[in-house]
């Protein structure tokens, strides 16, 4: 076809599209459009419901995991250490390998500010390996008068490392201790 013959077709197609869309007023006010009355009425958005109040002990714990290579010195701890304040955090950090101290102190201090009422923050070295475990797997239990933190080790991989990472778990819990 010749280009001059296409021009009238393009103009007609554009006019048809514009008329199908309606006027600018109809585009902004769906209620004034005749087709709007045929369409389903929009569902109102549900109002957010307030969360029911929970006792402090049922609040979600805060958790974190700090890992560093070259920090796997000595045995893993058998029980968790309570961290009620910044002084306790600094004292605990001093027992860790140098490569873990700064990052542990930063993370523990941040978590301490968000510990729910009725809970206490604890720390424990929980894993030595080539990869850090998932912090979501940290759990707390009790052994006698002590709190014990544990973590699910990462799935076995074929990664070989020259220097193992030590991982320290941080978790708040309301487990009563002696």
Backbone torsions as a table, in degrees:
resi	resn	phi	psi	omega
1	UNK	NA	155.1	-179.2
2	UNK	-84.1	141.5	-176.9
3	UNK	-57.5	-31.8	-178.8
4	UNK	-71.1	-24.1	177.0
5	UNK	-78.8	-24.6	179.2
6	UNK	-75.3	-28.5	-177.7
7	UNK	-58.8	-48.6	178.8
8	UNK	-62.6	-35.1	178.1
9	UNK	-65.9	-41.0	179.7
10	UNK	-65.2	-40.7	178.9
11	UNK	-64.6	-43.0	-179.8
12	UNK	-64.0	-41.9	179.4
13	UNK	-64.1	-41.1	179.0
14	UNK	-64.5	-43.0	179.3
15	UNK	-63.2	-38.5	179.0
16	UNK	-65.0	-42.2	178.8
17	UNK	-64.6	-42.8	-179.3
18	UNK	-64.5	-41.8	-178.9
19	UNK	-69.7	-28.9	178.7
20	UNK	-71.1	-27.5	-178.4
21	UNK	-80.5	-21.1	179.5
22	UNK	89.7	-174.1	-179.2
23	UNK	-82.8	163.2	177.4
24	UNK	-58.9	-32.0	178.8
25	UNK	-65.5	-40.0	179.9
26	UNK	-68.3	-31.1	-178.9
27	UNK	-68.6	-31.8	-178.0
28	UNK	-93.0	-19.1	-179.3
29	UNK	-121.5	92.1	-176.0
30	UNK	-61.6	-21.3	-179.5
31	UNK	-71.8	-23.2	-177.7
32	UNK	-87.9	-9.3	-179.9
33	UNK	-82.0	135.9	179.2
34	UNK	-63.0	-31.8	-179.3
35	UNK	-74.1	-19.2	-179.3
36	UNK	-67.6	-31.8	-179.5
37	UNK	-71.0	-22.4	179.0
38	UNK	-83.0	-24.6	-177.6
39	UNK	-81.0	161.4	180.0
40	UNK	-65.2	145.7	178.5
41	UNK	-71.4	139.8	-178.3
42	UNK	-65.9	140.5	178.9
43	UNK	-76.1	135.8	176.9
44	UNK	-68.2	145.6	178.9
45	UNK	-70.1	135.6	178.3
46	UNK	-68.5	140.4	178.6
47	UNK	-77.8	137.2	179.1
48	UNK	-64.1	133.1	179.6
49	UNK	-90.6	137.8	177.8
50	UNK	-66.1	145.4	178.6
51	UNK	-70.3	134.9	179.6
52	UNK	-61.8	145.3	-178.8
53	UNK	-68.1	142.2	-179.1
54	UNK	-122.1	150.1	174.0
55	UNK	-65.1	150.1	-176.2
56	UNK	-51.8	-35.2	-176.0
57	UNK	-69.4	-15.4	-179.5
58	UNK	-95.1	3.3	178.3
59	UNK	-70.8	151.0	-180.0
60	UNK	-64.8	138.5	178.4
61	UNK	-74.6	158.1	170.4
62	UNK	-90.1	146.8	-178.7
63	UNK	-146.8	152.9	177.6
64	UNK	-160.7	163.2	179.2
65	UNK	-141.3	130.2	178.8
66	UNK	-120.5	128.7	-179.6
67	UNK	-131.8	148.9	176.3
68	UNK	-154.1	140.9	177.2
69	UNK	-72.3	146.9	178.3
70	UNK	79.0	4.6	-177.6
71	UNK	-100.5	1.8	-176.8
72	UNK	-79.5	74.8	-180.0
73	UNK	-110.0	128.7	178.6
74	UNK	77.5	-175.5	-178.2
75	UNK	-82.5	158.5	172.7
76	UNK	-69.8	149.4	-178.9
77	UNK	-73.2	147.7	-179.7
78	UNK	-87.0	-26.3	-178.8
79	UNK	-135.9	161.8	-179.6
80	UNK	-86.1	154.8	178.3
81	UNK	-107.4	127.6	177.4
82	UNK	-69.9	142.6	178.5
83	UNK	-124.1	78.6	-176.1
84	UNK	-76.3	-18.3	-176.5
85	UNK	-155.7	177.1	-177.8
86	UNK	-65.2	-32.2	177.9
87	UNK	-63.0	-41.8	178.4
88	UNK	-66.5	-36.0	177.7
89	UNK	-63.2	-46.5	-179.8
90	UNK	-65.3	-39.2	178.9
91	UNK	-64.8	-41.1	179.3
92	UNK	-68.3	-42.8	179.9
93	UNK	-57.3	-34.6	-179.2
94	UNK	-65.3	-20.2	179.6
95	UNK	-85.5	-9.3	-177.1
96	UNK	-90.7	163.4	173.9
97	UNK	-60.6	151.9	-175.9
98	UNK	-54.2	-39.8	-176.6
99	UNK	-69.4	-13.6	179.4
100	UNK	-99.5	-20.6	-168.6
101	UNK	-58.7	-51.8	-175.8
102	UNK	-67.0	-46.7	-178.4
103	UNK	-66.8	-35.8	177.0
104	UNK	-64.1	-48.1	-178.4
105	UNK	-59.0	-43.0	179.8
106	UNK	-63.3	-50.1	-177.9
107	UNK	-65.0	-45.5	-178.6
108	UNK	-63.8	-40.6	179.2
109	UNK	-64.1	-41.7	178.5
110	UNK	-63.2	-45.4	-178.9
111	UNK	-68.0	-36.9	-178.7
112	UNK	-56.7	-35.5	-179.2
113	UNK	-69.7	-13.8	-176.6
114	UNK	-117.6	14.1	179.6
115	UNK	-68.8	125.4	-179.9
116	UNK	-63.4	153.7	177.6
117	UNK	-56.9	138.4	178.7
118	UNK	86.6	-2.1	179.1
119	UNK	-116.6	163.8	178.9
120	UNK	-133.1	143.1	179.6
121	UNK	-83.8	135.8	178.2
122	UNK	-127.2	155.7	175.5
123	UNK	-134.2	147.6	177.8
124	UNK	-160.4	137.2	171.9
125	UNK	-71.2	125.7	-171.3
126	UNK	-123.2	-15.4	-173.4
127	UNK	-159.1	139.3	170.2
128	UNK	-122.7	128.8	179.6
129	UNK	179.8	-175.1	-177.6
130	UNK	-80.5	-23.7	179.5
131	UNK	-128.1	149.6	178.1
132	UNK	-81.1	143.0	175.4
133	UNK	-71.2	168.3	178.0
134	UNK	-78.7	124.7	179.8
135	UNK	-58.5	-25.7	-179.2
136	UNK	-66.0	-15.7	-177.5
137	UNK	-92.9	3.2	-179.8
138	UNK	-70.7	130.1	177.2
139	UNK	-130.8	161.1	178.5
140	UNK	-122.6	145.2	175.4
141	UNK	-143.6	180.0	180.0
142	UNK	-124.8	141.6	172.6
143	UNK	-128.4	104.1	-175.3
144	UNK	63.5	-123.7	179.5
145	UNK	-93.9	6.1	-174.8
146	UNK	-108.7	149.6	172.0
147	UNK	-92.6	137.8	178.9
148	UNK	-125.8	126.2	176.4
149	UNK	-98.0	144.1	174.9
150	UNK	-139.1	164.6	-177.3
151	UNK	-144.8	148.8	175.7
152	UNK	-81.0	122.7	179.9
153	UNK	-62.4	152.5	177.6
154	UNK	-63.5	155.7	178.5
155	UNK	-61.2	143.8	-178.1
156	UNK	-59.9	130.9	176.1
157	UNK	-126.6	176.4	180.0
158	UNK	-95.4	15.2	179.7
159	UNK	-70.8	131.5	174.1
160	UNK	-113.5	130.7	-178.8
161	UNK	-119.3	148.2	177.3
162	UNK	-82.1	-32.7	-178.6
163	UNK	-128.9	120.0	-179.5
164	UNK	-72.5	150.2	174.0
165	UNK	-91.7	143.7	170.7
166	UNK	-103.9	135.9	179.3
167	UNK	-115.2	132.7	177.7
168	UNK	-113.0	123.3	178.4
169	UNK	-89.4	142.9	173.8
170	UNK	-125.3	128.4	-178.4
171	UNK	-152.4	137.9	173.0
172	UNK	-94.8	143.8	179.9
173	UNK	-151.5	159.7	178.2
174	UNK	-107.5	19.3	178.2
175	UNK	-62.6	122.9	179.5
176	UNK	-70.5	133.6	177.8
177	UNK	-120.4	150.9	-175.1
178	UNK	-45.6	NA	NA
